[in-house]
Amino acid sequence: MVEKDTELQQHPTSLPQPPVANRTLRPSPLLRRATSVDTISRAALSLTTTVSQTPSFGDRTNWDDTHNQVNSRVKAIKDSFADSSIRLPKLPSFTSLKASSLLERASIGRSASPKLASNGIATGNSGRDMPGSEAQTLADTSPTQTPGTTNKSAQTHPHFTRALQNLTGDIVILGGYRGSILRSAEPPHRQLWVPIKVGLNLRKADLQVGLNAEDELTEPQRIIPSGMLSHIGPIDISRRLIKRLRSCHNAAEGKLRIWDFGYDWRLSPHLLAKQLIEFLEGLPSNKSNTTGTSGALVVAHSLGGLITRNAVNQRPQLFSGIVYAGVPQTCVNILGPLRNGDDVLISSRVLTAQVNFTIRTSFALLPLDGKCFLNRETREEYPVDFFDVKTWDEHRLSPCINRPLPSLVPAEPSRGRVGTIVGSMASVLPKGRRGSSPHASVGSAKIDTPTGVSGSEGISGGRGMAPQMDSHSSDPTSETNVATKVTIPRDDAIKYLERTLAEVKKFKLDLAHRAELEDGGLYPPMAVMYTKTVPTVVGAYVRDREAIKHADAYDDLAFASGDGVVLARAAQLPKGYKACRHGIAESDRGHVTLLGDLEAVGKCLNAIMADQQRRTRKG
């Protein structure tokens, strides 16, 4: 839907506003009959030029009655099965279980029974139902079948199949916040993020980074990244995408090379951008003796997109194109882990408030405009400077600086409690089983990591795949609470925070559009993937500014359209940047499983390649 909304475009994280009071509307001017063909032509031209081509982001959808996010556990699993031939059974509601209804369904089932595979699982159409416009697109594209593809995949994913036929060179895929595997630097390189043993408190994992600047430089002696976290059990993050790319015809012939860039997401973002630049410099497409298209095509998810954007502003010639998938300009969800910590499966000891405080990239998700809190009754905004140490002390945003005050309202189920992105399957088990031994409460499965090494992962995934803002901690004001326990001296924490906030603020300012790169034609083609169908936290309702200091400041949340973590408007390119033609693709996936939407990825890749061809012809 095309929508004219200039003001909201300039403020991608605008908070919900109060309803406009009743007012007297001026009568519209009387319509006059056009008596000239020229007049009609001018009117038509006027209408054509005033209609905005900016897509609608669904911010005007009424989320006032939304107090809980959709069940992200179920959505992540459903998203992962969207491109699979396996179909989850649809369970009937109890109200529909009538004898006549059951008999009718049984007769229909006998007349049109699905074919069964050898393992007894019904197989069906392996794709989402497409509306009429998509069906027409399918008829128009009609990609030919190539080695490595099937007729079914070509019909289900025409855009992605067409992209596979034309892609060459280097493609680099990188994940987001907490989206790379971390291992111990010492043999046998045990996996520290995210193994099921750590989530069940059966293995210790210290992810805390030292507060001194030099501690980051020595961290590779202790913990190393080992590739992108492509999946957790059945939850697909990028595994299907990488598998399809590596099995296509051009990859088999050596024309296409697929790389996944794993990085230590705990370190300073400017250091990670430097590491990405060094990685890109070593690729065949960026070596002087390589013929063909120069630069690598980067597919960046979430925080990985911020790192990529910083790198492209430094070395744009290293990129032939960029797909930004769910990349946030801001993400206020990070405030929850910074104050309350995050759970991983049943463990509160891994991502404590102190650990999240030492993770430098946590601060890269904070909004520069200070928008988050607003009055519960009047909707008045209470902007705060998240990059000022005094703000952290005054508003008690982290127990490492100043512990929050007790809740203003007696403890009760949180009105605005947010579900996890990849939540524990134990949460949907009967309570009796959930209280049994850890091994009985959650399942486990053997998976292949992106580096080809087998490891044990929880099917559940637990909390921690993406930051959540809800106050899940039992008592964040207690000094004995494991999730909010602080062991670092306050003076050291203040010095660290002051230095880190200054560095991260500079990093975020360096993400701004650079006119000299645009004028010189140095920016590579860019495309965007986003979702607007999932209620997403845009801020928190509080009684007044003083209430921000209290432990229940995140209990009453405000929602807008997004993917469950990143707002639809915040996922667009910042002011000045331009997406290539047809380079904005809307998806229906949640944040973590966004790269599993192969069609949306295919649309972005095709748009980038088309833009590359236009530039070649002009050059």
N, C-alpha and C positions, 0 to 999 in steps of 0.2 A: 504494500500500500504506500502510495506517495503522499507525503505529509509536509506541509509548510510549517517549520518550527525553528526559526532562526535563533530565538533566545535560548532554547534548551540545547541547541547544538553547541553554543558557546560555553555551556555549563553542564558537562556530561554527568556530573554527580549531583545534580540539583535535588534537594530534598523535597518530600511531599509538602505542598502548600495548603493552607486552609481554604475551605470553600469560599467562593466569592459571594458577598452579600447580594441580596436581590436589589436590582436597580432598574430604573426606567430606561428602556431601549428606545433609541431614536428610530422613527419610521424610515424604512428604506426608500430611496428615491423611486419615483414612478418609472416603469420601463417604457422606453420609446421604441417604436417600430423602425427598424433600419430600412432605409429607402435606397441605399446605394450598395452595389456589390463591393465597391472599394471599402466602404465602411465596415461591411461584414468581414472582409479580409483582414482589415486592421484589427478588428476585435478578436478574430481567431488568432492572429499573430501575438496579440497581447496576452491572451490566455496561455498560449504555448510557452511564452518566454517567462511567465511568472510562476509556473508550476515548478516546485523544487524537485530535483532528482534525488534528494537525500532520502534514504529508506526510513521507514517508520521503525522506532525502537520500542514501541509499546509502553512508554512511560505513563501514558494517560490511562492505562488499564487500572481499574479500581482495585488496589491491594489493601484498602483500609481494613477489610474484614479478615485479612490474612495475619494470623498470629503464629503460625508454624510453617516452616518450609516443607515442601513436599518430601515424601520419604525417599531420601537420596540413596539409601541402600538398594531399594527395589529399582529405582530409576537407573542406577549404574549397571545393575545386572541386566535389565531390559535393554539398555543401550548396547551392551556388549553382545547380546544375542540378536540385535537388529539385522546384522549382516550374516548371521549363521543359518545353516540349514536346519538347525535344531530349533524347535518352537516350544516355548514354555506353555503348559496347558492353562487354559482359562477355567478357573474354578467358579462354578455357579454360586449365586447367593442363596442363602437358606430360604428366602422368601419365594424363590422360583422353583424350589424342589417340590413340585406337585406331581401326583401320579400321572395325570394326563400330559403334563409337560414332559416328563421323563420318557413316556411312551412315544410321544411325537418326535423327540430328539433321537431316540433309538432307531425309529424307522428312517429318519433322514440320514442318520449315520450309516445304516446298512446300504442305502442307495448310493451314497457318495463317500465311501470309506477311503481314507488316504492310503497311499502305498507305504509299506513298512520296510525299513532297512533291515539288514541282517541282525542288527542289535535290538530290533523291536521298537526303535524310535521313529515316530511318524515324520516323514520328510515332506516339505511343502515349498512354497515360493520363498526363496531366500532374499527377500528385499521388502522395503516398506511400500505400502500402497502409494501410488503417485496420483496427484490430481490431474485434471485434464490438461493443464498447461505443460506438466512434466511429461505426460504421455505424448503430447505433440512434439516436445523436444526430443523424446526418444525416437520418434518416427523421422525427425529431420536429421538427427546425427547418424543413426544406423552404422555404428563403427564396425569395421570388418574384424573378423576373428583373427587373432595373431597367436603364435606359439606362446604358451603360458597363460592363455585366457580361455574361457569357455563361453559358449553361447549364452548360458544363464547369467554369468557375471557381466557380459557385454550388455545384456538387456536390463539387468538390475542397476548397473552403474555405468551408463553410457558416457558420462563426462569423465569419470575416472579411467575407463577403458581407453578412451581417446587420448587422455594424457599419457598413459603408459606407452602408447604407440609412438609418441613424439618426444618423450623425455630423453635427454642425453646429458652427459657431463656428470657433475658431482651434486648430490642432494644430501644436505645435512639436516638431521632432525634432532631437536633438543627439547627437553621437558621443562617443567616449571618448578615452583617452590616445593621442595621435598620430592622432586621428580626424578632424581638420579640415585642409583644404588651406591651405598657407601660400604666400604670394607676395611677391615683392619690392615694396616700397612705391613704387618709382620705375617709371615707364613703361619698357618695355611690360609690367610686372608679371609677370615670369617666375616660373613655378612652382618653388618650392624644396622643397616636400614634397608628393608623393613623385614626382619625375620620373625617368625611366629614365637620363637623362644624368648626374644626380647619382650614382645608384647605380653607374654604370659609370665614374665618375671623369672624365667628359667635361665636367662643369660643376661649379664650386665652389658650395657652399652652407654658409654659416656660420650655424648655428642656435644658437650659444652666446649666452646672455644675460649682460649685465654683472652683476657681483657686488653693486653698490650698489643700494639700494632705488629710487633715482630712475631707474636704467637701465630698469626695467620701464615707467615712464611715458613714456619716449622711444622705446621699442621700436617703436611703430606708425609712426615715421618711417622705419624700416628694413624691417620685415616686417609684413605684414597678413594676416589670415585671409580666405578667400573661399569660405565655405560648407563644409558637411560633406563628408567624403571618402566618397562613396556607393558607390564600387566601384573596383577595380583590374583592368582587363581583364575577364576572365570572373568574377572573384571579386566576388560581390554582397555588399555590406555593408548598404545600405539603399535601393538604387536601385529595386528592384522594389516595395518598400513605398511609397516616395514616388510612383512612377509610378501605382500602383493608386489611391492616395488622390486624386491630382490629376485622374485620369480618371473618377472616379465621378460619379454624377448630381448629388449635392448640391454638389460642387465646381464642376461646370459651371454650375449655377444661382446660384453665388455664396453659397450657404448655408454652405459649408465652405471654409476657407482653410488652406493647407498652407505651413508655414515650416520651413526648416532653418537652425539656428543654428550658424554656424561661429565658433570662438573660437581664440585663440592658446594652445594647450595647454601652452606653455612657461612661462607666467606664474603668479604666485601664485594659488592656488585661491580665496582670498577676493576677489581682484580680479575673477576670472572670474564668481563668484557675483554680484558687483555689476553686471557687464556684463549678465548674464542678466536680472537684475531690471529694469534700464533697458530692455532689449529687450522684455520682457513688458509693461512699462508703456505702450509705444507701440502695442500691438496693439489692433485694434478692440474686442475683447471686454473690454478693460480700460479703455476710455474711457467717460466719464460719460454721453455721449449715445448709447451703444449699448444696444439692447434685447436681451433674451434672456439666455442663460446667461452669467454673469460669470466671467471667468478663462479661461485657456488650458489645454488638455489637453496635457501634455508627455510625450513618449516619449523617455526618456533611457537611453543605452547606456553601460555601464562607468563611467569617470571622470565622464562627463556626469551620471550619477545622483548622485554625491557633491556636485557643484556645485549640482544641483537641490535636493538635500536641505538644503543650507545655505541656499539662497535661500528655500525654503518655510518654514523656521524663522524667517526674517525677515519675509516678506511672503506669508503663506498665502493671502490674498485674491486674489492674482494667478493662482492655479491652480484649475482646475475638476476636475483629476484628474491622476494621474501614473502612468506605466508605467515601472517600474524593470527594465531588461533587462541581466542580468549585471553588476549593480552591486556592486563588492567592498566589504566592510567592511575587508578587508585583502588584500594581494596581495604575497607575499614574492618573487615573480619579479623585482621591480624591483631586488633586490640584485645580480643578475648584471650588468645594464647599468651600475650605479653603480660597480662594481669593474672590470669587463672591457670595457665598451662593447658596442654592438650593431652588427651589419653591416646595410647596406642594399644588397641585391643583392650585388655583389662588393666594395663599398666599406666600409672600416673608418674612413673619415675624416669621416663625417657625424655619426653618433651615438657619438662617443668617450666614454670614461669621464668626461672633463672636461665635455663638452657635457651629458651626462645629469646631472652634478653641478650644473650651473647651471640646469637645468629645475626650477622650483619644485614643479610637480605630482608629480615623481618621489617626493618625500617624503610626499605624501598617501596613497600606497599602503602605507606601512610600518605594521606592526601596533603598536597602543598597548600590547598586553600583552607584547610582546617575544618572542613564541613563534616560533621558526624552527628552531633547532639542537637536536639530541638525540643522545644517545650511541648509537653504532652497535650495541653489544652489549646494553646494559641498557635502552635507550630512555629513559634519564633526560634530562629537559629541561634545557637551558641557556638560560634566558631572559636577554635583554639589553635594555637601555634604548636603543632606536633614536633617541630624541629627546634624548639627552645627547651633547654633543660629545666627552666623554671616551671614550664607547663607540666612536666612529668612529676615534679615535686608538689606543686600546688594541687593538681587534680589526681594525684596518686595513681598514675597509669601503670606502674610496675612496683611490685613489692621490693624489688632491688633498690628502688629509690625511696619510696614511701608507701607503706602498706595501706590498702583502702580501708575506709571506715565501715562499720557494720551496716548491714542493709537497713533501709528506711522502712521496708515492709517486712513483716514476718515471713519466714521461708515458706514457699509453696511452689507448686509446679510453675515453671517460668512460662509467662504468656508468649514471649517471643523466642522460645528455645529453638535453636536451629539444629536440624539433623546433620549427621556427618556426610561427607562426600562418598567415602567408601566405608560404610559402617560395619560393625561386627555382626556376623550372622547370629551370634549368640543372643543379640537383642530381640530376635524374633522367635527364639526357642521358648518352650514353656518355662515358667519360672522355676519349677522344680529341677529341671536340668541345668538351668543357668546357675543354680547354687551349688552344683556338684563340683567335682574336681576340674581343674583347668583344662585337662585333656578332653573331658567330656563336653565342655561348654562350647568349644569352637573346633571347627574342622581344619584340616591341613591338606595341602596337596603339593606334589612335586611339580615345579615349574622350571623352565629353561630361562635363565637370565639372558639379557641382550648379548652378553659376552660368550654365551654358549655353555656356561657352567651351571649345573643343576644345583638348586637350593630349595629349602623348605620354606614355603610361604603360607600364611593363613589365607584361606578362601575369603575370610571376612575382610581383611585389610585394616579394620579398626579405624579409630579416629587418627587424624594426623596427616592424611593425604593432602589436605588443603586446610588452611586456617579457618577456624570457626569462632564466632564472636560470643556464643552463649556462655553463661556462667555455669559451667558444669561442675566446678570445684565445690566440694561440700562446704567448706568454710575458708574462703580466700583470705580472711582477716586473721586466721590462726597461724601462729609461728610454727606450730607442729605439723601442719598440713604438708604432706609430702609434695604435692603439686606446687605449693607456693612457698616452700622452705627456701630461705636465703642464707648462703654461707659466705658470700663475698662482702668485703667491707664497703660501707656506703660511700666513703670518699673515693675509693677506687672505681665504684660503679658510676659515680657522677663524672669523673674524669673521662672514663671510657665513653659514656653516653654523649658528652659534649663533643668529643672528637668524632665519634661515629655519626652523629646527626649532621655535623658539618660536612663530612665526606659524602654521606648519602644524599644530602640536599644538593650538593654540587652535581652528583651523578644524575639526579632527576632533572635538574636544570639543563644538563647537557643532552637530555633527550629531546629538547625543543627543536623544531624545524629550523634548518639553516638555509637561508635564502641563497647564499653563494653556491651551495651544492645544487640547489634546484635550478638556478639560472645557468649553471654550467652543465646541466644535464647529467650530473653524476649520480643522482639517486637512482637506484635500481627499481624496476617495477614492483609494486607492493599490492598485496591482497589481504583481505580481512575475513575471518570466520567469527561469527558471534551467535548467541542464542538470546531470545527475548521471551521465552515461554515459561521460565521457571522463576518463582518469587525469589528475589535476591536482596540481601541486606543492604540498605542504603544509609542507615543511621540508627540511632537509638533515641527513644522518647524518654525524657527525664522531667522531673517536677520543676527544677530550676537549675541554674548553673552549679549551685552548691551540691546538687545530687550527683554530679559526675564523680565526686570523690568517694561515693559509697559503693559497696560491693555489688549491689543490684542495679548498677547503672546500665548494664547490658541485657536486662531481663525483658524490656518492652521494646521490641525492634520494629523499625519501619522498613517496608519492602518496596521494591520497584522491579521492573522487568530485567531479566538477565539469565545467566546459566546456573544459578545457585550459589556462585561465588563472585563472579564478575558481572557488573551491570552491563546491559546491552550498550548503553551510551559510552560507558567507560572503556569498552572494548574496541571502540573505533579509533582511527588514527588521530593523533593530536592535531591541533590547529596548524595549518600550513601544509601538512602532508597530503598527498593525493593518492587514492587508490586507483589502479589502472582500470580501464573500461571493463565492466562486468566482473570486477574484482572484489565485490562485497557479497559474501555468501552467508545466508542465514541457515542455521541448523536448529534441530530440535533436541540436541544432545545436552546432557549436563556437562559441567566444567571439566571434570576429570576424563570423561570419555569423548570429548569433543573431536579428537583426531580419529575416532572410530567412524565418523561420518565420511565415508569414502567419496560420496558424490559431492559434498561441499568442498572437500580437499581437491577433487578433480576439477571443479569449476574454477577454483583459485589458480590451480596450476595451468589450466588452459588459458585463463585470462593473462597470466604472466607471460606465457610463451607467445601469445598473440601480440602483446605489447613489445616483446623482444623483436619480433619480426617487423613490426612497424618502425621501430627505431633503426633496425638494420637497413630498411628501405630508404629511410630519410638520410641515414649516414652515407 
